[in-house]
Amino acid sequence: MYKEKKINRVLSFILIVAMVTVSMYVPGIKQNTTKSSDINEAYQLSEAEVKTQSAKNAEKLKTYMSESVNKVKSKKETAESLKNILEYVSELKKSVTDEMNKAQKYAKEENLKTVLKRVEESRKEVSKDFADTENDINRVIKLCDKKDVSNKELDNEYANLTDEVRKITENEDIETKVPDKPHQTSKSYDVSESVGKQTPDSSLYTTSLLKKIENGECDGESTQDEALILSDEAKKIADTLNTPYEIYKYVKDTVDFKPYYGLRYGATGTFTCKVGNDYDTASLLIAMLKYRGFEARYVVGTVQIEIKEAINLTGADNEQGAVDILSMLGIPTTVVKTDGKITAVRIEHVWVEAYIPYDSYRGSGKVAGAKEWIPMDASYKKYEKQEKLNYDSDFNEEIKKLSEELKNENATGFSENLESIQDRITEYANEESIETDTILSKRKIKEDTLSLLPSVLPYEVIKENAVFDRAPEKAKAKITFKLTTPFYGTYAIGDSDKEVTFEAASLYGKNVWIEYVPETDEDEKIIEKYGDIYSTPAYLIKVIPCIMVDGECVAKGNAVRPGTYTIFGMDIYEAGCEIVSVDNPLVAGGSYAVSFDYGKISEADLSDAKTELLSLKEKLESGKESNDRAMGETLSGIGTTYFAQLDMADSMLEGILNVTTWRQISEGIFGYKPKVTSIFGAP
């Protein structure tokens, strides 16, 4: 907890709201459960189960080696310990032999030649290893009976032998490679002063990218670019907007401005989350205009914004704060000074040109008359302060109580009061018609009341750099997935086995997971024989890692043995920031979901996650869904909920600390990792 009492109160409130979010959006697994049973403590969740008998015996040996072998003091105790070890090793050897005999018999009956070969190869390897180990144990047992062997010599032999036995069931520790530098280091944080018509340097745009469009015809769809594809929900809204002005006003009044560089959400993500920078807001505006039959295009250039307007746009408290907020996430920015004081900022900026009837109704009335290219910018808007929920007075006693319980680590007391406080907050919010933004935000968009399209842009255009009908590749955030088979353990050498790249906009709202499928029909048959992959001895089969996007396999790696590792890598590119690379060693045979937070998890995202999970439950019960897909989608829902709670905490801390935060694309892996037991280095 923090020393500042006010912050502790907010942290307590964040925890309550986060718990309310979970109970509202994550369905219980069992039907007809009460609200309190929908939330499970971490300690109530069981670990992965060891299923094969050989693995169970290996765990017994490991447990004995960790708990008993260091307690021996005399030759007699040493001999007894060694006999116990020999008994555990012999029991393990028998279970492995029995499993191999069973597998060999079935492979012969079904003519599974590949499986039969694997059994024979594994038998040769472990037979020699077990024989060597048993011989070494018996040798040291005999030393215990020899009077001429010193205690020191016996202790050394015993220590060496127990180290050797421990290695029978030793598993390799794995590490995740993370960047040394801070996540998503910006390239444009240093801001210089502009002199004359000097503009910020840009690495994205140097020349015009669009041939002149003579007639501006549009077919009503934007299938040429992932960033300009509208969701069905967005199309329903667009169908109610009859004029260019209505479309412009809707986007301007509903999309909250966030200062990052390049294209991230695309039209669908911007519509769903109701947040976006200049690029994403322009994408939604263009997509809606095109859908309603009006041609539109991007324009990028350098614009000059008066510092007071920049302060209002960013929510900063002062001139330097506005400059820092605009520049820290990569937007090329310079300042204009008069008598040493900042009077304006120059930024690289994107706006829209629409080919619409304008002369009579300025885009707001009857859609008729001569058309012309009209500039418009729905990302540039004014904000006004809004009165926030006064949680200090309304929930003073509840928050104080929870703060004390957290401070005193009183988990029982906290849990007992949580449900009643959840009900209190929910009841209060419903009675007062309080929206989430009222709790989390200190300002709101000031509604546009002009009723006509503006005749000019709301700032000075210093230079127009480029005009284009689709975003250039350098401007688009991209995510690359990579699968690599390690050379040894978790150590990979050379290029990845397979990689696939997506525009971030095309991945928005989709479930991404990694599942392992049998390499061959023989592998599938032997798995079916044992019941599932976790009950099948790992040396019998090979599986292939598949990257799944909404149930479709988009990339396959090399076949590996279950219990070994696949290196799953991600490269995240965003304009104005350094590429972030992360490598994650995944245990083959597990299930892993990859969740992303582009800056905000919306209520619609959470609602979709809930709907998918409820639908999944019904499909599983009816046998219409596979376990692998069920696991992938369930883990995706967990990831979405995690990031939603994280965003909520950030938003609430913004208010109490009077700061502005916005994240670059964040990623997380949420998985079911099998419990692997190794025997002589083989899982």
Residue pairs with C-beta under 8 A, 6 or more apart in sequence:
1 8
1 11
1 403
1 406
1 407
2 8
2 11
5 403
6 656
7 653
7 656
7 657
8 403
8 406
8 407
9 391
9 392
9 399
9 400
9 403
10 391
10 652
10 653
10 655
10 656
11 403
11 406
12 399
12 402
12 403
12 406
13 391
13 395
13 399
13 652
14 648
14 649
14 652
14 653
15 402
15 406
16 398
16 402
16 418
16 421
16 422
16 425
17 425
17 439
17 648
17 652
18 645
18 648
18 649
19 39
19 418
19 422
20 422
20 425
20 426
21 606
21 641
21 644
21 645
21 648
22 38
22 39
22 641
22 645
23 35
23 38
23 39
23 422
24 606
25 606
25 607
25 609
25 610
25 641
25 644
26 38
26 609
26 610
26 613
26 637
26 641
27 38
27 610
27 613
27 614
27 617
28 37
28 38
29 617
30 37
35 419
35 422
36 419
47 675
48 534
48 672
48 673
48 674
48 675
49 534
49 675
50 56
50 59
50 675
50 677
51 534
51 535
52 99
52 535
52 536
52 537
53 95
53 98
53 99
54 92
54 95
54 96
54 99
54 537
54 677
54 679
55 677
56 95
57 88
57 91
57 92
57 95
58 92
58 168
58 169
58 677
58 678
58 679
59 169
59 677
60 88
60 91
60 92
61 85
61 88
61 89
61 92
61 165
61 168
61 169
62 166
62 169
62 677
64 84
64 85
64 88
65 85
65 162
65 165
65 166
65 169
68 81
68 84
69 81
69 85
69 162
71 77
72 78
72 80
72 81
72 158
75 144
75 151
75 154
76 144
78 144
78 154
78 158
79 141
79 144
79 145
81 158
82 137
82 140
82 141
82 144
82 158
82 161
83 141
85 137
85 162
85 165
86 134
86 137
86 138
86 141
89 130
89 133
89 134
89 137
89 165
89 168
90 134
92 168
92 679
93 126
93 130
93 134
96 126
96 130
96 679
99 537
100 119
100 122
100 123
100 537
103 115
103 119
103 526
103 537
103 540
104 116
104 119
104 120
106 112
106 526
106 529
107 113
107 115
107 116
107 119
107 526
108 116
110 525
112 522
112 525
112 526
113 522
114 520
114 522
115 522
115 523
115 526
115 540
115 541
118 539
118 540
118 541
119 539
119 540
122 539
122 682
125 680
125 682
126 679
126 680
126 682
129 168
129 680
133 164
133 165
133 168
136 161
136 164
137 161
137 165
140 154
140 157
140 158
140 161
143 149
143 153
143 154
143 157
144 154
167 680
167 681
168 679
168 680
169 677
169 678
169 679
170 678
170 681
171 676
171 677
171 678
172 489
172 490
172 678
174 490
174 565
174 585
175 490
175 585
176 582
176 583
176 584
176 585
177 581
177 582
177 583
178 582
179 580
179 581
179 582
181 578
183 580
183 664
183 666
184 572
184 574
184 577
184 578
184 580
184 664
184 665
185 577
185 578
186 327
186 328
186 329
186 330
186 576
186 577
187 330
187 576
187 577
187 578
188 200
188 261
188 327
188 330
188 331
188 332
188 333
188 576
189 327
189 328
191 323
191 324
191 327
191 333
191 334
191 335
192 334
192 335
193 334
193 335
193 336
193 337
194 200
194 334
194 335
194 336
194 346
197 462
197 463
198 334
199 302
199 334
199 346
199 348
199 462
199 463
200 302
200 332
200 333
200 334
200 346
200 347
200 348
201 332
202 332
202 348
202 465
203 474
204 262
204 300
204 348
204 472
204 474
204 475
204 575
205 300
205 348
205 465
205 466
205 472
206 465
206 466
207 465
207 466
208 466
208 467
208 468
209 466
209 467
209 468
209 472
210 297
210 466
210 467
210 468
210 469
213 295
213 297
213 355
213 469
216 294
216 295
216 355
216 371
216 373
217 295
218 289
218 290
218 293
218 294
218 295
218 296
218 355
220 290
220 291
220 292
220 293
221 290
221 291
222 228
222 229
222 230
222 267
222 286
222 287
222 290
222 291
223 229
224 470
225 470
225 471
226 266
226 503
226 505
226 506
227 263
227 266
227 267
227 283
227 470
227 471
227 476
227 503
227 505
228 266
228 267
228 283
228 286
228 287
228 290
228 470
229 266
229 267
229 268
229 287
230 238
230 267
230 268
230 271
230 287
230 288
230 291
231 268
231 271
231 272
231 509
233 271
233 272
233 604
234 267
234 268
234 271
234 284
234 287
234 288
235 291
237 250
237 271
238 247
238 288
238 291
238 292
241 247
241 250
241 288
241 292
242 292
242 367
243 361
243 363
243 364
243 365
243 367
244 289
244 294
244 354
244 356
244 363
244 364
244 367
244 374
244 453
245 362
245 363
245 364
245 451
245 452
245 453
246 364
247 285
247 288
247 289
247 292
247 294
248 285
248 363
248 376
248 378
248 453
249 448
250 288
251 281
251 284
251 285
251 288
251 378
252 378
252 379
252 381
252 445
252 448
253 381
253 445
253 447
253 448
254 274
254 445
255 270
255 274
255 275
255 276
255 281
255 284
255 378
255 379
256 274
256 275
256 276
256 445
257 275
257 276
257 277
257 278
257 281
257 313
257 379
257 380
257 381
258 275
258 276
258 277
258 599
258 662
259 277
259 314
259 325
259 326
259 329
259 331
259 662
260 277
260 329
260 330
260 331
260 574
260 576
260 599
260 662
260 664
261 277
261 329
261 330
261 331
261 332
261 348
261 574
261 575
261 576
261 577
262 277
262 279
262 330
262 474
262 475
262 476
262 477
262 574
262 575
262 576
263 279
263 280
263 283
263 471
263 475
263 476
263 477
263 504
263 505
263 575
264 276
264 277
264 279
264 280
264 477
264 504
264 505
264 574
264 598
264 599
264 665
265 273
265 275
265 276
265 280
265 283
265 504
265 505
265 508
265 598
266 280
266 283
266 503
266 504
266 505
266 506
266 508
267 280
267 283
267 284
267 286
267 287
267 288
267 505
268 505
268 508
268 509
269 276
269 280
269 505
269 508
269 509
269 598
270 276
270 280
270 281
270 283
270 284
271 284
272 508
272 509
272 602
272 604
272 605
273 598
273 599
273 600
273 601
273 602
273 604
273 605
274 602
275 599
275 600
276 283
276 284
276 379
277 379
278 349
278 350
278 351
278 377
278 379
278 380
279 298
279 350
279 471
279 475
281 378
281 379
282 298
282 350
282 351
282 352
282 377
282 378
282 379
283 471
283 505
284 378
285 296
285 352
285 376
285 378
286 296
286 297
286 298
286 352
289 295
289 296
289 352
289 354
289 356
290 296
294 354
294 355
294 356
295 354
295 355
296 352
296 353
296 354
296 355
297 352
297 353
297 467
297 468
297 469
298 350
298 351
298 352
298 467
298 468
298 469
298 470
298 471
299 350
299 351
299 352
299 353
299 375
299 464
299 466
299 467
300 348
300 349
300 350
300 464
300 465
300 466
300 467
300 468
301 348
301 349
301 461
301 462
301 463
301 464
301 465
301 466
302 346
302 347
302 348
302 349
302 461
302 462
302 463
302 465
303 346
303 347
303 349
303 457
303 459
303 460
303 461
303 462
304 336
304 344
304 345
304 346
304 459
304 460
304 462
305 313
305 344
305 345
305 346
305 347
305 459
306 343
306 344
306 459
307 319
307 322
307 342
307 343
307 344
307 345
309 458
309 459
310 316
310 319
310 322
310 323
310 326
310 344
310 345
311 317
311 318
311 319
311 321
311 322
312 382
312 383
313 322
313 380
313 381
313 382
313 383
314 321
314 322
314 325
314 326
314 660
315 325
315 383
315 442
315 443
315 660
316 322
316 324
316 325
316 660
317 658
319 341
319 342
320 342
322 345
323 333
323 335
323 342
323 345
325 660
326 333
326 345
326 347
327 333
329 576
329 577
329 662
329 664
330 574
330 575
330 576
330 577
331 347
331 348
331 576
332 347
332 348
332 576
333 345
333 346
333 347
333 348
334 345
334 346
335 342
335 344
335 345
335 346
336 342
336 343
336 344
336 345
336 346
337 343
346 462
348 465
349 377
350 379
351 375
351 376
351 377
351 379
351 380
351 457
352 375
352 376
352 377
352 378
353 373
353 374
353 375
353 376
353 467
354 363
354 373
354 374
354 376
355 371
355 372
355 373
355 374
356 363
356 367
356 371
356 372
356 374
357 363
357 367
357 368
357 369
357 370
357 371
358 369
358 370
358 371
358 372
358 374
358 453
359 369
359 370
359 372
360 366
360 368
360 369
361 369
361 452
362 452
362 453
362 455
363 374
363 452
363 453
364 451
364 452
364 453
374 453
375 456
375 457
376 453
376 454
376 457
377 457
377 458
380 457
380 458
380 459
381 445
381 446
381 448
382 445
382 446
383 443
383 444
383 445
383 446
384 443
384 444
384 446
385 442
385 443
386 438
386 441
386 442
386 443
386 444
387 438
388 438
388 439
388 441
388 442
388 655
389 434
389 438
389 439
391 399
391 439
392 399
394 428
395 421
395 424
395 425
395 428
398 417
398 421
398 424
401 417
402 414
402 417
402 421
404 410
405 413
405 414
405 417
406 414
428 434
429 439
436 603
437 444
439 652
440 648
440 651
440 652
440 654
440 655
441 651
441 655
442 654
442 655
466 472
474 575
475 575
476 503
476 504
476 505
476 575
477 503
477 504
477 505
477 572
477 573
477 574
477 575
477 665
478 501
478 502
478 503
478 504
478 572
478 573
479 501
479 502
479 504
479 507
479 570
479 571
479 572
479 573
479 596
479 665
479 667
480 499
480 500
480 501
480 502
480 569
480 570
480 571
480 572
480 573
481 499
481 500
481 501
481 502
481 512
481 547
481 554
481 555
481 568
481 569
481 570
481 594
482 496
482 498
482 499
482 567
482 568
482 569
482 570
482 571
483 496
483 497
483 498
483 499
483 545
483 547
483 555
483 556
483 557
483 558
483 566
483 567
483 568
483 569
484 492
484 495
484 496
484 497
484 557
484 566
484 567
484 569
484 583
485 492
485 497
485 557
485 558
485 560
485 566
485 567
486 492
486 564
486 565
486 566
486 567
486 585
487 493
489 565
490 565
490 567
490 585
492 567
492 583
496 567
496 569
497 557
497 558
498 555
498 556
498 557
499 555
499 569
500 547
500 554
500 555
502 549
504 574
504 596
504 598
504 665
507 549
507 596
508 596
508 598
509 605
509 608
510 549
510 550
511 548
511 549
511 550
511 551
511 593
511 612
511 632
511 633
511 636
512 547
512 548
512 549
512 593
512 594
512 595
512 596
512 636
513 547
513 548
513 591
513 592
513 593
513 594
513 631
513 632
513 633
513 635
513 636
514 545
514 546
514 547
514 548
514 566
514 568
514 586
514 591
514 592
514 593
514 594
515 545
515 546
515 548
515 591
515 628
515 629
515 631
515 632
516 533
516 543
516 544
516 545
516 546
516 562
516 588
516 589
516 590
516 591
517 543
517 544
517 546
517 628
518 524
518 527
518 541
518 542
518 543
518 544
519 541
519 542
519 543
519 544
519 559
520 542
523 541
523 542
523 543
526 536
526 540
526 541
527 533
527 536
527 541
529 536
530 536
530 537
533 541
533 543
533 562
533 589
534 589
534 674
536 562
538 561
538 562
538 563
538 589
538 682
538 683
539 561
539 682
539 683
541 561
541 562
542 559
542 560
542 561
543 559
543 560
543 561
543 562
543 588
543 589
544 556
544 557
544 558
544 559
544 560
545 556
545 557
545 560
545 566
545 568
545 586
545 588
546 553
546 555
546 556
546 557
547 553
547 554
547 555
547 556
548 554
548 629
548 632
551 629
557 566
560 566
560 588
561 588
561 682
561 683
562 588
562 589
562 674
562 683
563 587
563 588
563 589
563 674
563 676
563 678
563 683
564 587
564 588
564 683
565 585
565 586
565 587
565 588
566 585
566 586
566 588
567 583
567 584
567 585
567 586
568 583
568 584
568 585
568 586
568 592
568 669
569 581
569 582
569 583
569 584
570 580
570 581
570 582
570 584
570 594
570 667
571 579
571 580
571 581
572 579
572 580
572 581
572 664
572 665
572 667
573 579
574 664
574 665
577 664
580 664
582 667
584 669
586 592
586 671
586 673
587 673
587 674
587 676
589 674
590 671
590 672
590 673
590 674
591 628
591 631
591 632
591 635
591 671
591 672
592 635
592 669
592 670
592 671
592 672
592 673
593 632
593 633
593 634
593 635
593 636
593 638
593 639
593 669
593 670
593 671
594 639
594 667
594 668
594 669
595 636
595 638
595 639
595 640
595 642
595 643
595 667
595 668
595 669
595 670
596 643
596 665
596 666
596 667
596 668
597 643
597 646
597 647
597 663
597 665
597 666
597 667
597 668
598 665
599 647
599 662
599 663
599 664
599 665
600 647
601 640
601 643
601 644
601 647
605 640
605 644
606 640
606 641
606 644
609 636
609 637
609 640
609 641
610 637
612 633
612 636
612 637
613 633
613 634
613 637
616 625
616 630
616 633
616 634
619 625
619 630
620 627
620 630
631 672
635 670
635 671
635 672
636 670
638 670
639 668
639 670
642 668
642 670
643 666
643 668
650 661
650 663
653 659
653 661
654 660
654 661
676 683
677 683
